[in-house]
Amino acid sequence: MSRPKLAFILPQYDAHSQEHFSHTVRTLEVLAEHLDLTVIVKRWSGPVHIGSAQRVLLQRRRGPLRALELLWLVLRARLSGCMAFFTHYSYSGAITAALVARLSGARAYYWHCGQARQYYPHRWSLQRSVLTKKLGDELPLNLCLRLSHALVTGTARMAAYYTREFGVRGSRIIVVPNDIDLDHFPQRQTDPSQAKAALGLAPDTPLVLFVHRLSPRKGAQYLAEIAARVRQSVTDAVFLVVGGGPYESLVKQQVAARGLDDAVRMLGWVPNRELSRYYGAADVFIMPSDEEGFPRVLLEAQAVGVPFVATDVGGVLDIVTPLQAEYVVSKGDTAAFADKVVALLRDPAFRAELSAQGLQNVQSYAVKRVAPLFVERVLGGLA
């Protein structure tokens, strides 16, 4: 029996990427074992290799010709027999794929998983910032949601969010969780003290890790306050901050203003494939985000065996155990957040219990399990 033919539109490819797109590439490699897969890559850096994909089509043009080139690549995929298009976040990719699919009898699916509505201006105005956000973000997203045959998102709470905030009918929403390659983020086999020593830290240093984009959505503005509160109780705690972004300078200023230069180490961007060494050294992982959908950083932490404190945003409560949920606090509540971090730093036995739960829980999100689920839920009717 022939395999379903899928064209997947990937916004970017970079083997050294610091962001979640590196996870998506691994997902594609596993999906290619189940599908006849064409990948359209919109932006790329260095050689592009997606193992087992039947076709990889690269956008090469710049300027206004890019839109025509994208249309041509989508048409090429359709002419090769692709009956389904799946776009990961890209507005232009989703709109182009949906139009081609609707005009040619194919199906278009759009992945989106984030709480975008809270960052849109409530009213239209002629202010540049309002017009930029409305025309460059809100309007294209609404077009993607309306034109695509179905929205694919990561959790049940996120599905309800799109129905409530964007009016997407539940019958047009498919839930498929994010995944993780457990070989890329293996369970740590050595005591964290050895990994700490490899990072130049004393083996008994209480270590707290943050890995994310330094932006208001990801709670960067809370990092210095959380660190200051934790240090009041655990005076030798060290925070490793991995990531860059628009709030990097602000975080550095806040850290300096609070006299925390010895407590907070800013490491900047680190390629995603190198993150496991930092998780391996951490006693606690923190995610103080104001906005999320399905945060892969929590999968990364669980895969390595690091307990976490996180905020109740997006679909977080859909992907944690009841015990882990006790360490999920309201967003913006830095006092409660810091108290949870302190409690974990002071209780190694309970950290070990949470670690064991995370290691078991994350198995459900292994890419080898999620890929067949994707095929079943998204493409089952095309087989």
Secondary structure in CASP SS format (residue, H / E / C, confidence):
PFRMAT SS
TARGET T0000
AUTHOR 0000-0000-0000
METHOD secondary structure of the structure
MODEL  1
M C 1.00
S C 1.00
R C 1.00
P C 1.00
K E 1.00
L E 1.00
A E 1.00
F E 1.00
I E 1.00
L E 1.00
P E 1.00
Q E 1.00
Y E 1.00
D E 1.00
A C 1.00
H C 1.00
S C 1.00
Q C 1.00
E C 1.00
H C 1.00
F H 1.00
S H 1.00
H H 1.00
T H 1.00
V H 1.00
R H 1.00
T H 1.00
L H 1.00
E H 1.00
V H 1.00
L H 1.00
A C 1.00
E C 1.00
H C 1.00
L C 1.00
D E 1.00
L E 1.00
T E 1.00
V E 1.00
I E 1.00
V E 1.00
K E 1.00
R E 1.00
W E 1.00
S E 1.00
G C 1.00
P C 1.00
V C 1.00
H C 1.00
I C 1.00
G C 1.00
S C 1.00
A C 1.00
Q C 1.00
R E 1.00
V E 1.00
L E 1.00
L E 1.00
Q C 1.00
R C 1.00
R C 1.00
R C 1.00
G C 1.00
P C 1.00
L H 1.00
R H 1.00
A H 1.00
L H 1.00
E H 1.00
L H 1.00
L H 1.00
W H 1.00
L H 1.00
V H 1.00
L H 1.00
R H 1.00
A H 1.00
R H 1.00
L H 1.00
S C 1.00
G C 1.00
C C 1.00
M C 1.00
A E 1.00
F E 1.00
F E 1.00
T E 1.00
H E 1.00
Y C 1.00
S C 1.00
Y H 1.00
S H 1.00
G H 1.00
A H 1.00
I H 1.00
T H 1.00
A H 1.00
A H 1.00
L H 1.00
V H 1.00
A H 1.00
R H 1.00
L H 1.00
S H 1.00
G C 1.00
A C 1.00
R E 1.00
A E 1.00
Y E 1.00
Y E 1.00
W E 1.00
H C 1.00
C C 1.00
G C 1.00
Q C 1.00
A H 1.00
R H 1.00
Q H 1.00
Y H 1.00
Y C 1.00
P C 1.00
H C 1.00
R C 1.00
W C 1.00
S C 1.00
L C 1.00
Q C 1.00
R H 1.00
S H 1.00
V H 1.00
L H 1.00
T H 1.00
K H 1.00
K H 1.00
L H 1.00
G H 1.00
D H 1.00
E H 1.00
L H 1.00
P H 1.00
L H 1.00
N H 1.00
L H 1.00
C H 1.00
L H 1.00
R H 1.00
L H 1.00
S C 1.00
H C 1.00
A E 1.00
L E 1.00
V E 1.00
T E 1.00
G C 1.00
T C 1.00
A H 1.00
R H 1.00
M H 1.00
A H 1.00
A H 1.00
Y H 1.00
Y H 1.00
T H 1.00
R H 1.00
E H 1.00
F H 1.00
G C 1.00
V C 1.00
R C 1.00
G H 1.00
S H 1.00
R H 1.00
I E 1.00
I E 1.00
V E 1.00
V C 1.00
P C 1.00
N C 1.00
D C 1.00
I E 1.00
D C 1.00
L C 1.00
D C 1.00
H C 1.00
F C 1.00
P C 1.00
Q C 1.00
R C 1.00
Q C 1.00
T C 1.00
D C 1.00
P H 1.00
S H 1.00
Q H 1.00
A H 1.00
K H 1.00
A H 1.00
A H 1.00
L C 1.00
G C 1.00
L C 1.00
A C 1.00
P C 1.00
D C 1.00
T C 1.00
P C 1.00
L E 1.00
V E 1.00
L E 1.00
F E 1.00
V E 1.00
H C 1.00
R C 1.00
L C 1.00
S C 1.00
P H 1.00
R H 1.00
K H 1.00
G C 1.00
A H 1.00
Q H 1.00
Y H 1.00
L H 1.00
A H 1.00
E H 1.00
I H 1.00
A H 1.00
A H 1.00
R H 1.00
V H 1.00
R H 1.00
Q H 1.00
S H 1.00
V C 1.00
T C 1.00
D C 1.00
A C 1.00
V E 1.00
F E 1.00
L E 1.00
V E 1.00
V E 1.00
G C 1.00
G C 1.00
G C 1.00
P C 1.00
Y C 1.00
E H 1.00
S H 1.00
L H 1.00
V H 1.00
K H 1.00
Q H 1.00
Q H 1.00
V H 1.00
A H 1.00
A H 1.00
R C 1.00
G C 1.00
L C 1.00
D C 1.00
D C 1.00
A C 1.00
V E 1.00
R E 1.00
M E 1.00
L E 1.00
G E 1.00
W C 1.00
V C 1.00
P C 1.00
N H 1.00
R H 1.00
E H 1.00
L C 1.00
S H 1.00
R H 1.00
Y H 1.00
Y H 1.00
G C 1.00
A C 1.00
A C 1.00
D C 1.00
V E 1.00
F E 1.00
I E 1.00
M E 1.00
P C 1.00
S C 1.00
D C 1.00
E C 1.00
E C 1.00
G C 1.00
F C 1.00
P C 1.00
R H 1.00
V H 1.00
L H 1.00
L H 1.00
E H 1.00
A H 1.00
Q H 1.00
A H 1.00
V H 1.00
G C 1.00
V C 1.00
P C 1.00
F E 1.00
V E 1.00
A E 1.00
T E 1.00
D C 1.00
V C 1.00
G C 1.00
G C 1.00
V H 1.00
L H 1.00
D H 1.00
I C 1.00
V C 1.00
T C 1.00
P H 1.00
L H 1.00
Q H 1.00
A H 1.00
E C 1.00
Y C 1.00
V E 1.00
V E 1.00
S C 1.00
K C 1.00
G C 1.00
D C 1.00
T H 1.00
A H 1.00
A H 1.00
F H 1.00
A H 1.00
D H 1.00
K H 1.00
V H 1.00
V H 1.00
A H 1.00
L H 1.00
L H 1.00
R C 1.00
D C 1.00
P H 1.00
A H 1.00
F H 1.00
R H 1.00
A H 1.00
E H 1.00
L H 1.00
S H 1.00
A H 1.00
Q H 1.00
G H 1.00
L H 1.00
Q H 1.00
N H 1.00
V H 1.00
Q H 1.00
S H 1.00
Y H 1.00
A E 1.00
V H 1.00
K H 1.00
R H 1.00
V H 1.00
A H 1.00
P H 1.00
L H 1.00
F H 1.00
V H 1.00
E H 1.00
R H 1.00
V H 1.00
L H 1.00
G H 1.00
G H 1.00
L H 1.00
A C 1.00
END
